[in-house]
Amino acid sequence: FNFSSDGTYARWILEFSVRHGSVCVALDGQELLTVPVRTEGIELFGDTELERQMFSCSGDTTGLATGPHCLEFSRLPGASTSKLSFVELVEYGSEDEFRMEPGYIGAYPTWDATGHETYRPTHNLCLMRNVHSEVLCPVCKEAVWHKLLTKASLIDAVEVIREESGRFSFAVRLLALEHLEVDWARDGAPMEELRGEVAFSLPEGEARGRWVVTVAFRTPEVRKDAKGKLKTQRSFIVS
């Protein structure tokens, strides 16, 4: 692969994918030190054979010189069936210009198939960007919670039963999540003594009225819930 650089970038990263074997990589006649991102095969539809290996190498301390360059791939001995299936070499500015530290949130440019520029929140941390990552970035985690709780209710059911003794038993059945907060209100007044309770009983006089139970999901993975998707309310009347 022959290409040119204007020599203005501080560093570069090369990523490539090899199917069924290994290759030697050289840049401008100098063999590169390759570092495997993931050395085990990718399982495809039950096929456990080594399907593809991903590799990367970089120039972290010096950028490419101004002028033409040559990137060369050659099969290693015994790897006659090796196939190069993906190659990408990208030049980057310094860390002050382009932050690569894992977890850093910014506005990283991405281009779609039509050349339209969009932005992603992290460089290469997120599974949505990098299929070899094992985590979602904080922005995607928050979006996943919003999507899930748009379709699911934190409250499965509310049960009120009149006991033989004349007391009323209350129970709220919750979605199987940790960090749920439960609050009760009767006739518009918060019942502070029932905060956090999922089951209790009251004498008839205290049980009658218009009730509202509110369940909220609290997690540091969601910083903002403007539409209240992480909260569910149920209203009922005991008469």
C-alpha atoms as one frame of an Amber mdcrd trajectory, in Angstrom:
protein
   0.000   0.000   0.000   1.546   3.303  -1.100   0.373   6.536   0.526   1.593
  10.010   1.465   1.656  11.995   4.703   1.936  15.746   5.163   4.061  15.155
   8.269   1.970  17.367  10.562   0.624  14.657  12.885   2.262  13.571  16.128
   1.445   9.830  16.039  -0.250   7.060  14.090  -2.033   3.752  14.682  -2.222
   0.808  12.299  -4.908  -1.858  12.698  -5.361  -4.866  10.465  -7.131  -8.195
  10.360  -5.758 -11.521   9.132  -7.819 -14.622   8.339  -6.405 -18.147   8.664
  -2.798 -17.317   9.412  -0.182 -14.647  10.169   1.699 -12.007   8.242   4.769
  -9.839   8.605   4.191  -6.094   8.362   6.755  -3.517   7.293   6.538   0.253
   6.989   9.049   1.887   4.662  11.142  -1.284   4.730  11.264  -1.486   8.538
   9.514  -4.423  10.193   6.862  -3.281  12.645   6.314  -4.717  16.101   2.752
  -6.073  16.008   0.673  -6.412  19.140  -2.372  -8.734  19.014  -5.566  -7.123
  20.225  -7.254 -10.514  20.561  -5.523 -13.766  19.697  -8.358 -16.262  19.986
 -10.647 -16.888  17.047 -14.023 -15.265  16.595 -16.744 -17.905  16.840 -19.105
 -17.664  13.878 -22.307 -19.714  13.875 -20.787 -22.496  15.970 -17.538 -22.683
  13.973 -14.795 -22.774  16.598 -11.884 -22.728  14.144  -9.612 -19.690  14.143
 -11.537 -17.415  11.794  -9.767 -14.085  12.170  -7.108 -12.342  14.226  -6.920
  -8.606  14.871  -3.591  -6.823  15.308  -2.482  -3.269  15.944   0.754  -1.321
  16.173   1.497   2.353  16.536   3.957   5.178  16.463   3.163   6.788  19.815
   6.229   9.034  20.073   6.830  10.150  16.516   4.622  10.831  13.536   5.135
   9.924   9.917   7.622  11.998   7.937   6.476  14.260   5.137   6.270  12.468
   1.803   5.516   9.014   0.390   5.366   5.826   2.460   4.960   2.138   1.741
   3.063  -0.311   3.962   3.861  -3.925   3.060   2.272  -7.195   4.199   3.905
 -10.573   3.538   2.927 -14.092   4.569   5.008 -15.863   7.176   6.450 -19.287
   6.279   3.751 -21.953   6.454   0.919 -19.429   6.268   0.043 -19.970   2.622
  -3.691 -19.420   3.207  -3.390 -16.116   5.077  -5.832 -13.471   3.893  -5.716
  -9.788   4.738  -9.315  -8.691   5.338  -9.002  -5.227   6.900  -6.352  -2.468
   7.013  -6.589   0.991   8.563  -3.784   3.458   9.274  -4.832   6.700  10.942
  -2.677   9.668  11.910  -3.511  11.585  15.086  -2.506  14.802  16.764  -0.863
  14.954  20.182  -2.699  13.931  23.359  -3.589  17.596  23.924  -5.232  17.673
  20.489  -6.776  14.188  20.487  -7.384  12.464  23.825  -7.085   8.660  23.711
  -7.240   7.811  27.403  -9.922   5.178  28.139 -13.135   6.653  29.502 -12.472
  10.226  28.364 -15.719  11.763  27.057 -15.513  14.167  24.169 -16.729  14.735
  20.604 -14.812  12.392  18.312 -15.502  12.691  14.570 -16.965   9.760  12.653
 -17.959   9.640   8.983 -20.763   7.531   7.544 -20.858   5.816   4.150 -21.990
   9.054   2.454 -19.175  11.125   3.962 -21.445  12.888   6.458 -19.628  13.810
   9.673 -21.118  12.766  13.011 -19.647  12.454  16.495 -19.105   9.651  19.001
 -18.453  10.157  22.750 -15.204   8.154  23.198 -12.217   7.296  21.046 -12.117
   3.501  20.997 -13.455   2.356  24.373 -17.024   1.420  23.532 -18.295  -1.911
  22.220 -20.474   0.073  19.797 -17.265   1.382  18.200 -14.770  -1.420  18.838
 -16.063  -5.002  18.580 -13.120  -6.208  20.696 -14.065  -4.014  23.636 -15.825
  -5.670  26.571 -17.542  -2.537  27.886 -19.979   0.138  26.814 -18.986   3.765
  27.218 -20.848   5.834  29.856 -23.002   7.545  27.204 -24.174   4.239  25.706
 -24.818   2.753  29.147 -27.142   5.640  29.965 -28.893   5.274  26.598 -29.387
   1.532  27.179 -31.079   2.141  30.558 -33.380   4.716  28.975 -34.309   2.339
  26.145 -34.889  -0.653  28.426 -37.029   1.221  30.924 -39.115   2.743  28.150
 -40.330  -0.796  27.433 -40.348  -2.208  30.981 -42.157  -1.090  34.146 -40.398
  -1.055  37.507 -43.683  -2.247  39.063 -45.004  -5.668  38.110 -48.112  -5.505
  40.318 -49.671  -3.915  43.392 -51.707  -6.156  45.686 -54.137  -5.045  48.413
 -55.863  -7.769  50.449 -58.410  -7.409  53.251 -57.479  -9.821  56.030 -59.941
 -11.661  58.263 -58.842  -9.448  61.121 -60.097  -6.405  59.229 -56.597  -5.098
  58.473 -55.436  -4.449  54.930 -52.171  -5.902  53.606 -50.297  -4.052  50.877
 -47.552  -5.412  48.608 -45.766  -4.087  45.551 -44.071  -6.561  43.190 -40.961
  -5.034  41.644 -38.780  -5.597  38.622 -35.734  -7.651  39.630 -33.282  -4.749
  39.898 -31.075  -3.464  42.674 -31.100   0.141  43.857 -34.869   0.642  43.681
 -36.428   3.284  45.930 -40.048   2.848  47.024 -42.271   5.664  48.287 -45.944
   5.647  49.294 -48.467   8.482  49.495 -52.082   8.503  50.732 -54.535  11.266
  49.808 -51.638  13.353  48.494 -49.595  13.126  51.702 -46.235  11.258  51.671
 -46.142   8.301  54.083 -42.609   8.757  55.375 -42.887   5.802  57.750 -43.484
   3.486  54.768 -40.529   4.642  52.681 -38.621   1.652  51.326 -41.323  -0.858
  52.315 -42.505  -3.387  49.730 -45.059  -5.075  52.029 -46.976  -3.900  55.116
 -50.409  -3.973  56.717 -52.614  -1.241  58.193 -55.842  -1.111  60.186 -58.930
  -0.310  58.156 -59.109   3.329  59.188 -55.548   4.032  58.069 -55.823   1.935
  54.916 -58.757   3.747  53.285 -57.951   6.470  50.786 -56.368   7.232  47.442
 -52.889   5.709  47.260 -49.887   6.269  44.989 -46.784   4.077  45.062 -43.684
   5.431  43.326 -40.668   3.297  42.442 -37.458   4.924  41.180 -34.279   3.301
  39.878 -31.107   5.013  41.097 -27.799   4.346  39.364 -24.673   6.446  38.744
 -24.795   5.174  35.147 -27.703   7.549  34.462 -26.884  11.187  35.134 -30.101
  12.702  33.774 -33.657  11.406  33.479 -35.550  14.383  32.085 -38.480  12.270
  30.841 -38.823  10.236  34.018 -38.131   6.883  32.360 -36.442   5.574  35.503
 -39.577   6.079  37.602 -42.905   4.219  37.709 -46.094   5.139  39.590 -49.253
   3.181  40.298 -52.438   4.702  41.745 -55.274   2.821  43.471 -58.114   3.404
  45.909 -58.877   1.466  49.066 -62.512   1.973  50.110
